[in-house]
Amino acid sequence: MSIAEKFVNMEYGPAPEDSKEVAAWLGRHGHRFQHFIGGGWQAPAAGEYFDTLDPSNAEKLASVAQGAAADIDAAVKAARAASSGWRALTPHARARYLYTIARLVQKHSRLLAVLETMDNGKPIRESRDIDIPLVARHFYHHAGWVQLLEQEFPEYVACGVVGQIIPWNFPLLMLAWKIAPALATGNTVVLKPAEFTPLTALAFAEICQEAGLPAGVVNIVTGDGSTGEALVKHPDVDKIAFTGSTEVGRAIRAATATSHKRLSLELGGKSPFIVFEDADLDSTVEGLVDGIWFNQGQVCCAGSRLLMQESIAEALLAKIQDRMSTLRIGAPLDKAIDIGAIVARVQLDRIRKLVDQGVADGATCWQPQVTLPARGFYYPPTLLSNVHPTSIVAQQEIFGPVLAAMTFRTPAEAVELANNTVYGLAACVWSESVNVALHVAAQLKAGVVWVNCTNLFDASCGFGGYRESGYGREGGREGLLEYMEPAWFKNAPLLPAVKTPAPLEPESEEDSSTPGIDTPAIDRTVKLYIGGKQARPDSGYSMEVRAADGRLLGEAPLGNRKDIRNAVEAARKAVAWAKATAHNRAQVLYYSAENLSQRRDEIAHRLAAVVGEKQAAAEVDLSIERIFSYAAWADKFDGAVHNPPFRNVAIAMNEAIGTVGVICPREAPLLGFLSLVMPVLAVGNTVIAVPSEAYPLITGDLYQLFDTSDLPGGALNIVTGYTSQLLKTLAEHDDIDALWCFGDEASAAAAKAMSVGNLKQVWTNEGRAIDWFNPRLAEGRWFLEHATQVKNIWVPYGE
């Protein structure tokens, strides 16, 4: 073809990236890599290796050590040995290490970018221009955080030894997202990279050596799923941070339930890409290219569900098809390529299978006329239109270059369709009306919302999901908190184990009282409190409540599964509380404190029969103060506006989680109840609370208190009964968004183990004692942070 013909056609010729430096690096290692443990290279205990392939041609790149339990044990021991020394360094010394790593990432950026593309299959333009600069940015940003830790988090300490498991779609960037905050906060790390893409993690190990990082601070053990399982189950790991599939996230939640390991999960997504009729369609299409065909669609937050307003659907689909026809597919080291190779044969087969199923469900499949390379793993950009919202391609994460398109008519319908998924990782909203965009963004169940932009990330801005997309955040201030905990809590003593009586046939209300001097003068049988009304238990049974000296004080209802169901239904309907302004919520809480103060002596007198006069008086007085504290916090626990290095601001909003189940502590029946329920209510959640099993009669005082305090019906629901039985029902209920459990160690483990069904957020005291009478420990930001989840809304602005 002549120059004139090329000028007319504007076709791109090949522009291959030079891979000689990577070839030389692989050659220096003999195309064979061991584990990086204790600052040096260590052969696998079992002597086994596996091959990692170049997805673009299916050729072998290197042999990599297969990690076994013995290798994980060696790495954890090395990390534990290095832990105290790393924490003992001054913040400035740790900051300099992270800064040095950032500089070295920049120094070796071309090697890392080419190596990433060869091991993963993504286009070199993406590795070079997006991934590697963000890797350096994370280490620079967290070097700054180290310098400020003692000022910003004065009473927090590192978790200890952190096990980290990362996926294959952004191998080095995910490493940076996890290692940078972990090291910044004083932890040591054992990281397992993905089986398909281990090479840049091993190159990073050399960077750690070059930076002079103390031996054992970072350890990298390669292997398959069994290696990750050994890391998750290792008893001397203090925290697990995992990014990957929701299915594996559930398995990790179950495996860590009986331990004290902290856990953060960044899981799958099925993100909506919402386009309103007033959107700039040409800009929208370019955003869509980044939203779904970036990294071959192998992105957890890919905009894989296109929701179009009906009036512009036909025009938008035509523009999308025209743009798809211009996408260039081929060898990812070609700098002119838009779509590279799928990471592995197994992933390619999964994509094909799901697309075939989508077509069988009624979708129309359109693909541009492109010739795919004869070697390697490639799949063309694919548009599925006429997709039903219940189709497998609208509900399951495909993790490939496949877009499922649907239509809507109104903003309300758009929100309903967008939230019609078990996931909640990210979303895009395209509209020229900022009112429409922000109105919709606030209603989306997603941890990140991009307005008129897509797939923007920065170390200063938290990233993470709602619902079955996991919990915890990476990046930003909230990402640091994932790797720290209050110093006092880490060493708090365990509560004694509690044996909860659970008779098969509890005594009924009619025959449970005993005549004689032990019978109260007036029978005090309280009721459940559901939907703002007193309610009899479905079981028809009650439980005796006795004083410290054995006297019968009264009876409390034995709630069951149906009572919890009714309470959850009432809580989900209490939209008035969730939509109330923070100021109005504060006023209701202040009014509750006022009403409690008026009944102080009466409530303290009854409570004294169980906990003694001194504690009872202290509980009531501190309860009034605690309600005041959370009334004060209600309109002051604000978010932030981040200023990432783009033409955007990211609005970080502290949002209510939804409906929260709360298992209250035994030891402080009134103060413990209010110390947990008040922060949850203050930020706009609705609550199903199980009061202290030692004194559930407090319910009678509480529902009278809230009845007179203008709390909307259903905002707070109280179900009494045996904690172990009600805990199970709350944990397994799919319409409970979060569960707080403050009891003994067995209760904490049960709460985590039984909550894997919908991966609800679980926060427990790990069976540790909390001094509810010490406001420094028992109130404030620590509680509010667990009562909220952060949504980052990215909004473009200016020039």
BELQUI-V725492 format. One record per run of one state. SS is the DSSP state (a for helix, b for strand, c for the rest). FROM is the first residue (numbers start at 1). TO is the last residue. If there is no record, write none. Layout:
BEGIN
ss: <SS & SS>
from: <FROM & FROM>
to: <TO & TO>
END
This chain:
BEGIN
ss: <c & a & c & b & c & a & c & b & c & b & c & b & c & b & c & b & c & a & c & a & c & a & c & a & c & b & c & b & c & a & c & b & c & a & c & b & c & a & c & b & c & a & c & b & c & b & c & a & c & a & c & b & a & c & b & c & b & c & b & c & a & c & b & c & b & c & a & c & b & c & a & c & b & c & a & c & b & c & b & c & a & b & c & b & c & a & c & b & a & c & b & c & b & c & b & c & b & c & b & c & b & c & b & c & a & c & a & c & a & c & a & c & a & c & b & c & b & c & b & c & a & c & b & c & a & c & b & c & a & c & b & c & a & c & b & c & b & c & a & c & a & b & c>
from: <1 & 3 & 10 & 16 & 17 & 20 & 29 & 32 & 34 & 35 & 38 & 40 & 43 & 49 & 55 & 59 & 66 & 69 & 89 & 91 & 108 & 109 & 121 & 124 & 153 & 156 & 159 & 161 & 166 & 171 & 185 & 188 & 193 & 199 & 212 & 218 & 221 & 225 & 234 & 239 & 244 & 246 & 257 & 262 & 267 & 272 & 276 & 281 & 293 & 294 & 298 & 305 & 310 & 325 & 329 & 330 & 334 & 335 & 339 & 340 & 345 & 361 & 364 & 368 & 382 & 386 & 392 & 396 & 402 & 409 & 411 & 419 & 426 & 431 & 434 & 444 & 448 & 452 & 463 & 464 & 467 & 470 & 472 & 474 & 475 & 476 & 482 & 484 & 487 & 491 & 494 & 495 & 508 & 509 & 525 & 526 & 528 & 531 & 533 & 536 & 541 & 547 & 552 & 558 & 561 & 574 & 575 & 580 & 582 & 599 & 600 & 612 & 613 & 635 & 640 & 643 & 648 & 657 & 659 & 664 & 671 & 683 & 686 & 691 & 698 & 708 & 716 & 719 & 723 & 733 & 738 & 742 & 745 & 754 & 761 & 765 & 768 & 769 & 775 & 779 & 781 & 788 & 797>
to: <2 & 9 & 15 & 16 & 19 & 28 & 31 & 33 & 34 & 37 & 39 & 42 & 48 & 54 & 58 & 65 & 68 & 88 & 90 & 107 & 108 & 120 & 123 & 152 & 155 & 158 & 160 & 165 & 170 & 184 & 187 & 192 & 198 & 211 & 217 & 220 & 224 & 233 & 238 & 243 & 245 & 256 & 261 & 266 & 271 & 275 & 280 & 292 & 293 & 297 & 304 & 309 & 324 & 328 & 329 & 333 & 334 & 338 & 339 & 344 & 360 & 363 & 367 & 381 & 385 & 391 & 395 & 401 & 408 & 410 & 418 & 425 & 430 & 433 & 443 & 447 & 451 & 462 & 463 & 466 & 469 & 471 & 473 & 474 & 475 & 481 & 483 & 486 & 490 & 493 & 494 & 507 & 508 & 524 & 525 & 527 & 530 & 532 & 535 & 540 & 546 & 551 & 557 & 560 & 573 & 574 & 579 & 581 & 598 & 599 & 611 & 612 & 634 & 639 & 642 & 647 & 656 & 658 & 663 & 670 & 682 & 685 & 690 & 697 & 707 & 715 & 718 & 722 & 732 & 737 & 741 & 744 & 753 & 760 & 764 & 767 & 768 & 774 & 778 & 780 & 787 & 796 & 799>
END
